[in-house]
Amino acid sequence: NSVCISRDPRPKLPCTLECVLPIEVGVVSVEPRVVSVEL
């Protein structure tokens, strides 16, 4: 993630996607477990 942290207030789109996609995948993979635990 250090690569995505930049002083530029307008991060490059590819860098933003590289940072966001792994987070989205992590959330999607974790949510089912959380739901099953809550149930």
Protein Blocks (a to p, Z undefined) as FASTA:
>chain_A
ZZmpcfblbdcfklmmmmmmmmmmmmmmmmmmmmmmmZZ
